[in-house]
Amino acid sequence: MRMDGQEESSNVEDVRGMGGGGGGFGFGGRGLSIGGIVIAVIVGWIFGINPLQLLGMMDGSDGGTTVQQQGPAPAPPKEDAGARFVSQVLRSTEQVWTDVFRESGRTYQAPKLVLFSGSWPTACGQGQAAMGPFYCPEDRKVYIDLSFYRVLEQKLGAPGQFAQAYVVAHEVGHHIQNQLGIMEKVDAMRSRGDRAQANALSVRVELQADCFAGVWAARSQKENGWRLDPGDIEAALNAAAQIGDDTLQRRTQGTVVPESFTHGTSAQRVNWFKRGVEGGSLDRCNTFEGRDL
């Protein structure tokens, strides 16, 4: 993937080194990030903890303390290559989704992206690097510790900038859901069902975010002129496949329990990302229509 010379977003805040305080894995936001599953697996391997227990701790069931950031954060330094790359990716999502929303008579409101290290307070509770990248619907911000990309490459075998861009695009996908009112509707449905039904809804939310990431990939490459290198799509699909619920459960507990899925199988994640790439429109990403995914 080559984004040399692409515009950078003005919506990136750099709070690295500012000290966010807090500790533990608690997070009171809605849903779970793409990186949360990945990091839970890695942490589980290191400390001998069942990653599924960590996921239960991180999905908001234990609650969290709402903490609001005081004052604007600075932009990242220009010489920071990692920050510059995610800023370029974020800018490309802004361009794509502004066009998509305009085509349907809507106005896109871009999220902020916060670069943090270790721990940082959010409107959804205390965010932790161990959760991986995540989106907080309460303050409409995407949070990422750039050290996650080393885990993505070294532990999950998903190297390359396109795999990294896919992660950002997935979290922005959750912002799209928030702005369109999908998250609010899903939360209402969750409150009326049991845990299994809530998990099933979470799967549809995550697969839709994967599809939205595919829409971004298809349209951004065409509209902004950056190019995919050979193997880029495969790298992103590999990242999606490695964090499928079935793959993770098979690795960690030896068995697969479909009713406990919250993000979808590897095949489902790959399929919905590809649907977004091939379709290039929101209409192709309705994961809530029909029984089969």
Secondary structure as GFF3:
##gff-version 3
##sequence-region A 1 293
A	DSSP	beta_strand	12	14	.	.	.	ID=ss1
A	DSSP	alpha_helix	34	47	.	.	.	ID=ss2
A	DSSP	alpha_helix	51	58	.	.	.	ID=ss3
A	DSSP	alpha_helix	81	103	.	.	.	ID=ss4
A	DSSP	beta_strand	112	115	.	.	.	ID=ss5
A	DSSP	beta_strand	119	122	.	.	.	ID=ss6
A	DSSP	beta_strand	125	128	.	.	.	ID=ss7
A	DSSP	three_ten_helix	129	131	.	.	.	ID=ss8
A	DSSP	beta_strand	134	136	.	.	.	ID=ss9
A	DSSP	beta_strand	141	144	.	.	.	ID=ss10
A	DSSP	alpha_helix	148	154	.	.	.	ID=ss11
A	DSSP	alpha_helix	161	179	.	.	.	ID=ss12
A	DSSP	alpha_helix	182	191	.	.	.	ID=ss13
A	DSSP	alpha_helix	195	224	.	.	.	ID=ss14
A	DSSP	alpha_helix	232	242	.	.	.	ID=ss15
A	DSSP	alpha_helix	245	253	.	.	.	ID=ss16
A	DSSP	three_ten_helix	258	260	.	.	.	ID=ss17
A	DSSP	alpha_helix	266	279	.	.	.	ID=ss18
A	DSSP	three_ten_helix	282	285	.	.	.	ID=ss19
###
